[in-house]
Amino acid sequence: MNNSGLSLFEAYSVAYDAISKRLAVAAQDNGVTIQSAPGSSLYNAVYGADGTNVAINDRTLSAQGLSAFYVTDQNFNVSRIILNSDGHIVSPNTTGTYGFGAYVNFDTAIADAYFSSPLVLNKNDPTRIAVAGSSVYVTQDTLSGANGTNAATVNLSLTNVGSTGAGEQVSKLAYGTNDNRDVLLAGSTSGLWLSTTSAANSLVNLPAYVGATPTGLVFDPRSQNRFY
């Protein structure tokens, strides 16, 4: 608490749901919270501990009035929460006392996952997901079949796109453009890394970049050849 009596809030990730018209925030000590109503200053906690990522797919299930929220904690546990247009959670809450939603289980351990490991959704196809530790991985949650909205556990297969070096830490990811949904950019303590296919072992270093560890990455959505 500060002297004014207001809680200090250290946000790591913010996302907006176009279906329920709500913001979601991942923050230090506050887990992940979702706005209680559009425009409200009240946020409801949906995940405990330190919230590190929140990403929202509000396109795939939009015809059903549903959105998929992906949230992570400081140990890179991942949960998927399905919200309806009224902001109510409609997915099974099988993560136990730790949080809401269904636990996301990867078939491969993420090498060197750490506190700030990133999780992003593809800008072209938000069913596609990229995650990273020292290696970068891609997967896909179709939100159908065994991983439909009523799934108690979401089981996803990872493809290892490549390593940025043993013990390195990937800080940021950018994934997908209008002209190439497979393009993937990673920033790490060892520089910038790119794959244009997201295939296994396709990640290559971009030696022209000589800056510090990237704190933000974004593609121009029009072109795989332009990023910031």
Order of alpha helices (4+ residues) and beta strands (2+ residues): beta-beta-beta-beta-beta-beta-beta-beta-beta-beta-beta-beta-beta-beta-beta-beta-beta
